[in-house]
Amino acid sequence: MTSMTMISFHLEHSHWITEQHLLSMNIISIRLFNSELSGEAIKKYLAVWKTGTYRDLLHFSVVMADGFEIVSDAHGKSITFQRASGDVISVKL
């Protein structure tokens, strides 16, 4: 799959975005809503990002179809999982 390079990619109905789509995104800001990506797909993307492959990425946010939102900080030092109700879990990398 060819790499997508753009400034931002914000998609309200991202249930159709696959791991392959995600791995092709070299974008400054990614915001996906109603995502059905697996946790493994997101972990794989972040692992590749940490190697320096996605140098432009500053903001990564995924709101899962089940209500969880995944937000990575600009330096890759933490990930926050947040439900719409406000419950938050932060993980330091």
N, C-alpha and C positions, 0 to 999 in steps of 0.2 A: 504494500500500500504506500502511496506517495505521501510525503509529509505535508501537513498544512502549516503555513506560516502566516500569521496575522496578528493584530494587536489584541483583540479580545473575541471570545466565543462564549456567548451567553444564550442558553437554550432552555426554554420553559418546559417543553415536553421532550426530555432527553432519554426516554425509556428505550429508544432504538439505538442509542450510542453503545457500541461494543468495546471490548478491550482493545481490539485492533484500531478502532477509531481513536480512542484515547491515546494510545501509544504513538499515533501519527501527529499529535498536536504539539507543535512548538510555538506556543502562544503566550503572551504576557499575562493574560487574565482568562481563566476558565471558570465558568459558573454553569453548573448543570442542575436542573431542577427535575424532580420526579424520576430520578435515575434508577435503573435496575442493574447497574454495574455491581459486580461482586466485590466483596472486601479484598479478595486476592488480586483482582484486576487493579484496584486502586493502590494496593501495596506494591504491585509490580511497577506501576507508573511512578510512584514516589521513589522506589529503589533506583530506577533508571534515572530519574531526575537528580538524585543525590550523586550520581556519577558525573554529572555536568552535561548530560545530553540536552536537557531543556534549560539552557542558560538564561533565556529570556523570561521564564515563568516567575511572576511576582505574586500572583494570587490564584489559589486553587480552591474552589468551593463546590461541593456536591451535596445536594439535598436529595436524600434517598426516598424512594417511593414509600418506605415504611415510616417516614417522618424524621429520620436522622439526617443531620447536616454535617458534612466533613469539611473543615476549613484548615488549610495549611498556612503557616506564616511565611513571610517573604524569605526567610533565611533557612527554612527547612528544619527548625529546631523543635517545633511542636505541631501537633495536629489536635484540633478540637472537634469533638463530636457533640452536636447540640440538637435536641428535639425542639419542635415548635413550641412546646410547653415551657421551654426555658431550662430544662435539665441539661447539664453540661458535664462532659468528661474530657479532660485534656491529657494528651500523651506527649511527653518530651521524647524527641528522637536522639 
